[in-house]
Amino acid sequence: MQRLAMDLRMLSRELSLYLEHQVRVGFFGSGVGLSLILGFSVAYACYYLSSIAKKPQLVTGGESFSRFLQNHCPVVTETYYPTVWCWESRGQTLLRPFITSKPPVQYRNELIKTADGGQISLDWFDNDNSVCYTDGSTRPTILLLPGLTGTSKESYILHMIHLSEELGYRCVVFNNRGVAGENLLTPRTYCCANTEDLETVIHHVHSLYPSAPFLAAGVSMGGMLLLNYLGKIGPKTPLMAAATFSVGWNTFACSESLEKPLNWLLFNYYLTTCLQSSVNKHRHMFVKQIDMDHVMKAKSIREFDKRFTSVMFGYRTIDDYYTDASPNRRLKSVGIPVLCLNSVDDVFSPSHAIPIETAKQNPNVALVLTSYGGHIGFLEGIWPRQCTYMDRVFKQFVQAMVEHGHELS
């Protein structure tokens, strides 16, 4: 609330200076223009405070998890104030990659082998200068999973690493096969239904630091992959907790929403071209099993998945793949504390597909649902260059689990 008041005071001061200038040059000499702008400003402020700025809905499957979050992760119960001039879903989604800063991060790259002869690229931020955790063997480790075509260079990943650095933690980014510049050694990429590569990465990281607290955070498709893994493996995971952001809960509903004309124009077609570009770099690896010319003519993510992803992973139909890829059906089997942040206006993940009733049946699950925020948006403040609401949720939750997670045992 204090930050919002400061933002509104700044906005009022800038507006006053602008109006004084206009009056001085005679543009609003009659005072009519000034009255109109002041009236509009008051009306907009009232609308914003009454209809836009709201507390998120917190849905938990157990009273203990709810109480834990209220005590140690209070951001999930505080009013979220979206950027006053950009709170609509599509605006938040489109703006974040361009307006948010990219904190500098120096990675150490590691390539690990997989059982099928492939390789996975991991980008490590070791944080050897950590003051709080000088012993590397016990330094908390956060595994980060980017979105559909994302890598360790995404701004949201860089912000998570920057916040983890402040806490003294180590981070490792799991880059899906073939997207981070490494060679593809086998004719296989990735999908959010197949968790084999993630299991390999989790086992590898845990074997390096078995005494360190180990958590994971997944964004968009990375969160879908993480939830599918947790739903399959239950409590038998070395992870002590996890967080997901802007997850697509039901792949059918996500696809249907993204195929609406405006959403297709703004998001779907662009992401399809990104997917095509990603696999076309390794085209020679797939020509024996997939009609790549047909793949390159896809005009939507659904068409790409039908022609490439579902074929790659041996699904009989696209519906079989989308059913297996939807994490809502596995949420009931998650066996460790998981916090899931979604915005109900996210066009990538329609609100009607969010598994609220299923979450209520699992004491390990907490859904945090904001009214606005878009897809990986959650911008706040007048000029949202730095920390977003999503970043603050991430920081408070991982810190709460590392320092107070024993309370949930």
C-alpha positions as CSV (number, residue, x, y, z in Angstrom):
1,M,0.0,0.0,0.0
2,Q,2.8,2.4,0.9
3,R,4.5,1.7,-2.5
4,L,1.2,2.4,-4.3
5,A,0.7,5.7,-2.4
6,M,4.2,6.8,-3.5
7,D,3.5,5.8,-7.1
8,L,0.2,7.7,-7.1
9,R,1.9,10.8,-5.5
10,M,4.6,10.6,-8.3
11,L,1.9,10.3,-10.9
12,S,-0.1,13.3,-9.4
13,R,3.1,15.4,-9.3
14,E,3.9,14.7,-12.9
15,L,0.3,15.4,-14.0
16,S,0.3,18.7,-12.1
17,L,3.5,19.8,-13.7
18,Y,2.1,18.9,-17.1
19,L,-1.1,20.7,-16.5
20,E,0.7,23.8,-15.2
21,H,2.7,23.9,-18.4
22,Q,-0.4,23.6,-20.5
23,V,-2.2,26.3,-18.6
24,R,0.9,28.6,-18.8
25,V,0.9,28.3,-22.6
26,G,-2.8,28.9,-22.8
27,F,-3.9,25.6,-24.1
28,F,-6.2,25.2,-21.1
29,G,-6.6,28.8,-20.5
30,S,-10.4,28.4,-20.0
31,G,-10.0,25.8,-17.3
32,V,-12.3,23.5,-19.1
33,G,-9.5,21.1,-20.2
34,L,-8.0,21.1,-16.7
35,S,-11.4,20.2,-15.2
36,L,-11.9,17.4,-17.7
37,I,-8.5,15.9,-17.0
38,L,-8.8,16.1,-13.3
39,G,-12.3,14.6,-13.4
40,F,-11.0,11.7,-15.6
41,S,-8.0,11.2,-13.3
42,V,-10.2,10.9,-10.2
43,A,-12.7,8.6,-12.0
44,Y,-9.9,6.4,-13.2
45,A,-8.2,6.2,-9.8
46,C,-11.5,5.2,-8.2
47,Y,-12.1,2.5,-10.9
48,Y,-8.5,1.2,-10.5
49,L,-8.7,1.0,-6.7
50,S,-12.1,-0.6,-6.7
51,S,-11.9,-3.0,-9.6
52,I,-8.3,-3.6,-10.6
53,A,-6.2,-3.6,-7.4
54,K,-7.3,-6.8,-5.5
55,K,-6.0,-9.4,-3.2
56,P,-5.2,-12.7,-4.9
57,Q,-7.4,-15.7,-4.3
58,L,-5.5,-18.2,-2.2
59,V,-6.7,-21.8,-2.6
60,T,-5.0,-24.5,-0.5
61,G,-5.7,-28.1,0.2
62,G,-4.8,-27.8,3.9
63,E,-5.0,-25.3,6.7
64,S,-1.4,-25.8,7.7
65,F,-0.1,-24.8,4.2
66,S,-2.4,-21.7,4.2
67,R,-1.2,-20.7,7.6
68,F,2.5,-21.3,6.6
69,L,2.1,-19.0,3.6
70,Q,0.4,-16.3,5.6
71,N,3.2,-16.3,8.1
72,H,6.2,-16.7,5.9
73,C,5.1,-15.7,2.4
74,P,2.7,-12.7,3.1
75,V,2.9,-11.4,-0.5
76,V,0.3,-14.0,-1.5
77,T,-2.3,-12.4,0.8
78,E,-1.4,-8.7,0.0
79,T,-3.3,-6.6,-2.6
80,Y,-1.6,-6.8,-6.0
81,Y,-1.5,-3.4,-7.7
82,P,-0.9,-3.9,-11.5
83,T,0.9,-1.1,-13.4
84,V,-1.8,1.6,-13.5
85,W,-1.4,2.3,-17.3
86,C,-1.0,-1.4,-18.3
87,W,-3.1,-3.9,-16.4
88,E,-4.9,-5.7,-19.2
89,S,-3.8,-9.3,-19.9
90,R,-2.4,-8.9,-23.4
91,G,-0.6,-5.6,-22.6
92,Q,1.1,-7.1,-19.5
93,T,2.1,-10.2,-21.5
94,L,3.5,-8.3,-24.5
95,L,5.2,-5.6,-22.5
96,R,7.2,-7.6,-19.9
97,P,10.0,-8.9,-22.2
98,F,10.6,-5.4,-23.5
99,I,10.3,-3.3,-20.4
100,T,11.8,-5.4,-17.6
101,S,15.6,-5.2,-17.1
102,K,18.0,-8.1,-17.7
103,P,20.3,-8.4,-14.7
104,P,23.8,-9.5,-15.8
105,V,24.5,-13.2,-14.9
106,Q,27.7,-15.1,-15.5
107,Y,26.9,-18.8,-16.2
108,R,29.0,-21.9,-16.0
109,N,27.8,-24.3,-18.7
110,E,27.6,-28.0,-18.2
111,L,26.6,-30.6,-20.8
112,I,25.3,-33.9,-19.4
113,K,24.6,-37.1,-21.2
114,T,21.2,-38.9,-21.4
115,A,20.4,-42.6,-21.5
116,D,19.4,-42.4,-25.2
117,G,22.8,-40.8,-26.2
118,G,21.6,-37.2,-26.2
119,Q,22.8,-34.3,-24.2
120,I,21.3,-31.6,-22.0
121,S,22.7,-28.1,-21.5
122,L,22.7,-26.8,-17.9
123,D,23.6,-23.2,-17.0
124,W,24.9,-22.9,-13.5
125,F,25.1,-19.8,-11.3
126,D,27.2,-21.1,-8.4
127,N,27.1,-18.0,-6.2
128,D,30.5,-18.8,-4.7
129,N,30.5,-15.4,-3.1
130,S,27.5,-16.2,-1.0
131,V,27.9,-14.8,2.5
132,C,25.0,-16.7,4.1
133,Y,26.0,-20.1,2.7
134,T,29.8,-20.2,2.4
135,D,29.8,-24.0,2.3
136,G,29.0,-25.0,-1.2
137,S,27.9,-28.5,-0.2
138,T,25.0,-27.1,1.8
139,R,24.1,-24.0,-0.2
140,P,20.4,-24.1,-1.2
141,T,20.0,-25.0,-4.9
142,I,17.2,-23.8,-7.1
143,L,16.5,-25.5,-10.4
144,L,14.9,-23.2,-12.9
145,L,12.8,-24.4,-15.9
146,P,12.1,-21.8,-18.7
147,G,9.0,-21.6,-20.9
148,L,8.2,-23.1,-24.3
149,T,11.1,-21.8,-26.4
150,G,12.9,-20.1,-23.5
151,T,16.5,-20.5,-22.2
152,S,18.6,-19.2,-19.4
153,K,18.7,-15.8,-21.1
154,E,15.1,-15.0,-20.5
155,S,14.5,-11.9,-18.3
156,Y,12.2,-13.7,-15.9
157,I,15.0,-16.4,-15.4
158,L,17.6,-13.7,-14.9
159,H,15.5,-12.0,-12.3
160,M,15.0,-15.2,-10.4
161,I,18.7,-15.8,-10.3
162,H,19.3,-12.2,-9.2
163,L,16.9,-12.7,-6.3
164,S,18.4,-16.0,-5.4
165,E,21.8,-14.4,-5.4
166,E,20.6,-11.9,-2.8
167,L,19.4,-14.9,-0.6
168,G,22.8,-16.6,-1.0
169,Y,21.4,-19.5,-3.1
170,R,22.8,-21.4,-6.1
171,C,20.8,-21.7,-9.3
172,V,20.9,-24.1,-12.3
173,V,18.9,-23.6,-15.4
174,F,17.6,-26.6,-17.3
175,N,17.7,-25.8,-21.0
176,N,15.5,-28.1,-23.1
177,R,17.3,-30.1,-25.8
178,G,18.4,-28.2,-28.8
179,V,17.4,-24.6,-27.7
180,A,20.5,-23.3,-26.1
181,G,22.9,-23.6,-29.0
182,E,24.2,-27.1,-28.2
183,N,24.2,-29.8,-30.8
184,L,21.3,-32.2,-31.0
185,L,22.9,-35.7,-30.8
186,T,19.7,-37.8,-31.3
187,P,16.5,-37.2,-33.2
188,R,14.6,-36.0,-30.1
189,T,13.6,-32.6,-28.7
190,Y,11.3,-32.1,-25.7
191,C,7.7,-31.8,-24.6
192,C,5.9,-31.1,-21.3
193,A,4.4,-34.6,-21.1
194,N,7.8,-36.5,-21.2
195,T,9.6,-36.0,-17.9
196,E,12.6,-38.3,-18.6
197,D,15.1,-35.4,-19.2
198,L,13.9,-33.5,-16.1
199,E,14.3,-36.7,-14.0
200,T,17.9,-37.0,-15.3
201,V,18.6,-33.4,-14.4
202,I,17.1,-33.6,-11.0
203,H,19.1,-36.8,-10.2
204,H,22.3,-35.3,-11.5
205,V,22.0,-32.1,-9.5
206,H,21.0,-33.9,-6.3
207,S,24.0,-36.3,-6.7
208,L,26.3,-33.3,-6.8
209,Y,24.9,-31.6,-3.7
210,P,23.0,-34.3,-1.7
211,S,23.1,-32.2,1.5
212,A,21.9,-29.0,0.0
213,P,18.2,-27.9,0.2
214,F,16.9,-28.5,-3.3
215,L,13.9,-26.6,-4.8
216,A,12.6,-26.0,-8.3
217,A,10.6,-23.3,-10.1
218,G,9.0,-23.6,-13.6
219,V,7.6,-20.9,-15.8
220,S,4.8,-21.6,-18.3
221,M,5.7,-24.8,-20.1
222,G,8.5,-25.3,-17.7
223,G,5.9,-25.3,-14.9
224,M,3.8,-27.8,-16.8
225,L,6.7,-30.1,-17.1
226,L,7.6,-29.7,-13.4
227,L,4.0,-30.5,-12.3
228,N,3.8,-33.5,-14.6
229,Y,7.0,-34.8,-13.1
230,L,5.8,-34.2,-9.5
231,G,2.4,-35.8,-10.3
232,K,4.1,-38.9,-11.7
233,I,6.7,-39.4,-8.9
234,G,4.7,-38.2,-5.9
235,P,6.7,-37.7,-2.7
236,K,9.7,-39.8,-3.9
237,T,11.6,-36.8,-5.2
238,P,14.8,-35.1,-3.8
239,L,13.0,-31.7,-4.2
240,M,11.7,-30.3,-1.0
241,A,9.4,-27.8,-2.6
242,A,8.5,-26.2,-6.0
243,A,6.8,-23.2,-7.5
244,T,5.2,-22.7,-10.9
245,F,4.2,-19.5,-12.7
246,S,1.6,-19.0,-15.5
247,V,1.1,-22.7,-16.1
248,G,-1.3,-24.0,-18.8
249,W,-3.4,-26.4,-16.8
250,N,-5.4,-27.9,-19.6
251,T,-3.7,-28.1,-22.9
252,F,-7.0,-28.3,-24.9
253,A,-8.3,-25.1,-23.2
254,C,-5.0,-23.3,-23.7
255,S,-4.9,-24.2,-27.4
256,E,-8.6,-23.1,-27.9
257,S,-7.9,-19.8,-26.3
258,L,-4.8,-19.1,-28.3
259,E,-6.6,-19.9,-31.5
260,K,-9.0,-17.0,-31.1
261,P,-8.3,-14.5,-33.9
262,L,-6.7,-11.7,-31.8
263,N,-4.7,-14.2,-29.6
264,W,-3.5,-16.1,-32.7
265,L,-2.3,-12.8,-34.2
266,L,-0.5,-11.6,-31.1
267,F,0.9,-14.8,-29.7
268,N,0.1,-18.1,-31.4
269,Y,1.6,-17.5,-34.8
270,Y,4.8,-16.0,-33.4
271,L,5.4,-18.9,-31.0
272,T,4.7,-21.3,-33.8
273,T,7.4,-19.7,-35.9
274,C,9.8,-19.9,-32.9
275,L,9.1,-23.6,-32.6
276,Q,9.7,-24.1,-36.3
277,S,12.9,-22.2,-36.2
278,S,14.1,-24.2,-33.2
279,V,13.6,-27.6,-34.9
280,N,14.7,-26.4,-38.4
281,K,18.2,-25.8,-37.0
282,H,18.4,-29.6,-36.5
283,R,16.3,-30.5,-39.6
284,H,18.7,-33.2,-40.7
285,M,18.1,-35.2,-37.5
286,F,14.4,-35.6,-38.2
287,V,13.9,-36.1,-41.9
288,K,13.8,-39.9,-41.6
289,Q,10.8,-39.9,-39.2
290,I,9.0,-36.6,-39.7
291,D,7.7,-34.7,-42.8
292,M,9.6,-31.5,-42.0
293,D,8.2,-29.6,-45.0
294,H,4.7,-30.2,-43.6
295,V,5.9,-29.1,-40.1
296,M,7.2,-25.8,-41.5
297,K,3.8,-25.0,-43.0
298,A,2.1,-25.1,-39.6
299,K,0.2,-21.9,-38.7
300,S,-0.5,-22.7,-35.0
301,I,1.0,-24.4,-32.0
302,R,-1.7,-27.1,-32.3
303,E,-0.7,-27.8,-35.9
304,F,2.9,-27.9,-35.0
305,D,2.2,-30.3,-32.1
306,K,0.1,-32.5,-34.4
307,R,2.8,-32.7,-37.1
308,F,5.9,-32.7,-35.0
309,T,5.7,-33.1,-31.2
310,S,3.1,-35.8,-31.0
311,V,4.9,-37.8,-33.7
312,M,8.2,-37.3,-32.1
313,F,7.1,-38.8,-28.8
314,G,5.0,-41.6,-30.3
315,Y,1.4,-40.5,-29.5
316,R,-1.3,-41.9,-31.7
317,T,-3.2,-38.6,-32.0
318,I,-2.8,-35.0,-31.0
319,D,-5.6,-35.5,-28.5
320,D,-3.7,-38.3,-26.8
321,Y,-0.7,-36.0,-26.5
322,Y,-2.7,-33.1,-25.1
323,T,-4.4,-35.3,-22.6
324,D,-1.0,-36.6,-21.3
325,A,0.5,-33.1,-21.3
326,S,-2.2,-31.4,-19.1
327,P,-0.9,-31.2,-15.5
328,N,-4.4,-30.7,-14.0
329,R,-5.0,-34.4,-14.1
330,R,-1.9,-35.1,-12.0
331,L,-2.2,-32.4,-9.4
332,K,-3.9,-34.7,-6.9
333,S,-0.7,-36.8,-6.8
334,V,1.8,-34.1,-6.0
335,G,3.6,-35.1,-2.8
336,I,5.7,-32.0,-1.8
337,P,4.7,-28.4,-1.1
338,V,3.9,-26.6,-4.4
339,L,2.8,-23.0,-4.9
340,C,1.2,-22.2,-8.3
341,L,0.8,-18.5,-9.3
342,N,-1.7,-17.8,-12.2
343,S,-3.6,-14.8,-13.4
344,V,-7.2,-15.5,-14.2
345,D,-7.0,-13.2,-17.2
346,D,-4.1,-15.2,-18.8
347,V,-5.1,-16.0,-22.4
348,F,-2.6,-18.8,-22.4
349,S,-4.3,-20.5,-19.4
350,P,-8.1,-19.7,-19.3
351,S,-9.5,-19.3,-15.8
352,H,-12.2,-22.0,-16.3
353,A,-9.4,-24.6,-16.7
354,I,-7.7,-23.9,-13.4
355,P,-8.2,-27.0,-11.2
356,I,-9.5,-25.2,-8.1
357,E,-11.5,-28.1,-6.7
358,T,-8.6,-30.6,-7.3
359,A,-6.2,-28.2,-5.4
360,K,-8.5,-28.2,-2.5
361,Q,-8.1,-31.9,-2.2
362,N,-4.3,-31.9,-1.9
363,P,-2.7,-30.5,1.3
364,N,0.5,-30.0,-0.6
365,V,-0.9,-27.6,-3.1
366,A,-1.5,-23.8,-3.0
367,L,-3.0,-21.8,-5.9
368,V,-2.4,-18.1,-5.9
369,L,-4.8,-16.5,-8.4
370,T,-4.6,-12.8,-9.3
371,S,-7.3,-11.0,-11.2
372,Y,-4.8,-9.4,-13.6
373,G,-1.2,-10.0,-14.6
374,G,-1.4,-11.8,-18.0
375,H,1.0,-14.5,-18.9
376,I,4.4,-14.1,-17.2
377,G,3.5,-10.5,-16.7
378,F,2.5,-9.4,-13.2
379,L,4.0,-5.9,-13.8
380,E,3.6,-3.4,-10.9
381,G,4.7,0.1,-10.2
382,I,4.6,3.2,-12.5
383,W,7.6,2.1,-14.6
384,P,8.1,-1.7,-14.0
385,R,11.7,-2.2,-14.9
386,Q,12.7,-4.2,-11.9
387,C,10.9,-6.6,-9.6
388,T,7.4,-7.8,-10.5
389,Y,4.8,-9.4,-8.3
390,M,5.8,-12.8,-9.7
391,D,9.4,-12.2,-8.7
392,R,8.3,-11.2,-5.1
393,V,6.2,-14.4,-4.8
394,F,9.2,-16.5,-6.0
395,K,11.6,-14.9,-3.6
396,Q,9.4,-15.1,-0.5
397,F,8.3,-18.6,-1.2
398,V,11.8,-20.2,-1.7
399,Q,13.1,-18.3,1.3
400,A,10.2,-19.5,3.4
401,M,10.7,-23.1,2.4
402,V,14.5,-23.0,2.9
403,E,14.2,-21.3,6.3
404,H,10.9,-22.6,7.7
405,G,10.0,-25.6,5.5
406,H,10.4,-27.9,8.5
407,E,7.2,-26.5,9.9
408,L,5.3,-28.4,7.1
409,S,6.9,-31.7,7.9
